[in-house]
Amino acid sequence: MTDSSDDCCRVAERFCLRALLVSFGFLLFWFVLMLLAWDWVVGIHAAMMRIEEAQMAQFAYDAKMVNYLLMGVFKLAAFLLFLIPWLVLRFSRN
């Protein structure tokens, strides 16, 4: 490879690694928020959607399931968009 294409691959490799780390930082923040401030988060979303007190228990359960599903989708996207390209770029060098 030429020097310019090697530099381009190194820049892409660094970008993928940093984007992966930012993605997992965001996932960690999301998880901690779910652990420590779940009632506050559910209260805000329930107020935005005008959920009545009688339906709060079911809404809280559904909201938690949706959050776990979205966290899984986000993690899968981070793997596919950043981890796999980083691995390919990292181990394809001479």
C-alpha positions as CSV (number, residue, x, y, z in Angstrom):
1,M,0.0,0.0,0.0
2,T,1.0,3.6,-0.5
3,D,1.6,5.9,2.3
4,S,-1.5,8.0,1.6
5,S,-3.8,4.9,1.6
6,D,-2.1,3.6,4.7
7,D,-2.7,6.9,6.4
8,C,-6.4,6.9,5.3
9,C,-6.8,3.4,6.7
10,R,-5.3,4.4,10.0
11,V,-7.6,7.5,10.2
12,A,-10.6,5.2,9.5
13,E,-9.4,2.7,12.1
14,R,-9.1,5.4,14.8
15,F,-12.5,6.8,13.9
16,C,-14.2,3.4,14.2
17,L,-12.5,2.8,17.5
18,R,-13.5,6.2,18.9
19,A,-17.1,5.8,17.6
20,L,-17.3,2.4,19.2
21,L,-16.1,3.8,22.6
22,V,-18.5,6.7,22.4
23,S,-21.4,4.3,21.6
24,F,-20.6,2.1,24.5
25,G,-20.3,5.1,26.7
26,F,-23.7,6.2,25.7
27,L,-25.0,2.7,26.4
28,L,-23.4,2.7,29.8
29,F,-25.0,6.1,30.6
30,W,-28.4,4.8,29.4
31,F,-28.1,1.7,31.6
32,V,-27.1,3.7,34.7
33,L,-30.0,6.1,34.1
34,M,-32.3,3.1,33.9
35,L,-30.9,1.8,37.2
36,L,-30.8,5.0,39.2
37,A,-33.5,7.2,37.8
38,W,-36.1,4.8,36.3
39,D,-39.1,6.3,38.1
40,W,-38.1,9.8,37.0
41,V,-37.7,8.7,33.4
42,V,-41.1,6.8,33.4
43,G,-42.7,9.8,35.0
44,I,-41.5,12.2,32.3
45,H,-42.6,9.9,29.5
46,A,-45.9,9.2,31.1
47,A,-46.6,12.9,31.5
48,M,-45.7,13.5,27.8
49,M,-48.1,10.8,26.7
50,R,-50.7,11.6,29.3
51,I,-50.8,8.2,30.9
52,E,-53.3,7.8,33.8
53,E,-52.3,6.6,37.2
54,A,-54.4,3.4,36.8
55,Q,-52.2,2.4,33.8
56,M,-48.8,3.4,35.2
57,A,-47.8,-0.1,36.3
58,Q,-48.4,-1.6,32.8
59,F,-46.8,1.5,31.2
60,A,-43.7,1.2,33.3
61,Y,-43.3,-2.5,32.4
62,D,-43.8,-1.8,28.7
63,A,-41.3,1.1,28.8
64,K,-38.7,-1.0,30.4
65,M,-39.1,-3.7,27.8
66,V,-38.9,-1.1,25.0
67,N,-35.7,0.4,26.5
68,Y,-34.0,-3.0,26.8
69,L,-35.0,-3.8,23.2
70,L,-33.6,-0.5,22.0
71,M,-30.4,-0.9,23.9
72,G,-29.9,-4.3,22.2
73,V,-30.6,-2.8,18.8
74,F,-28.2,0.1,19.5
75,K,-25.5,-2.4,20.7
76,L,-25.9,-4.5,17.6
77,A,-25.7,-1.4,15.4
78,A,-22.5,-0.3,17.2
79,F,-21.0,-3.8,16.6
80,L,-21.9,-3.8,12.9
81,L,-21.0,-0.2,12.1
82,F,-17.9,0.2,14.2
83,L,-16.5,-2.9,15.8
84,I,-16.4,-5.1,12.7
85,P,-14.9,-2.4,10.4
86,W,-12.3,-1.6,13.2
87,L,-11.3,-5.3,13.4
88,V,-11.0,-5.6,9.6
89,L,-8.9,-2.4,9.4
90,R,-6.8,-3.4,12.4
91,F,-5.9,-6.9,11.3
92,S,-5.6,-6.3,7.6
93,R,-2.4,-4.3,7.9
94,N,0.9,-5.9,7.0
